[in-house]
Amino acid sequence: MSDLVASIRKNVINMGGSELKAIANNEGLRILWQSKQDLLVEMNQAKKSAAEEAAKPYMLLIHDIDAQYAVLLQFVGDNRE
């Protein structure tokens, strides 16, 4: 949320108004609010996809290390004396 929106929200509250009531009663405001919500959803999906893509090479390396670890653990894991 921008500082401008936060400032205006405070002004509306201080004047006894309600953002929710304004959204409910004004189609233009409602459309803008919904547009922002849609963009936030799209942005979060893009961020998730980018994070998953960025993680792929690390996951492959982690898988290789896990395989090596499992083999070594099998050999030295029975450490009863």
Residue pairs with C-beta under 8 A, 6 or more apart in sequence:
9 19
12 18
12 19
12 22
22 29
23 29
23 30
23 33
24 30
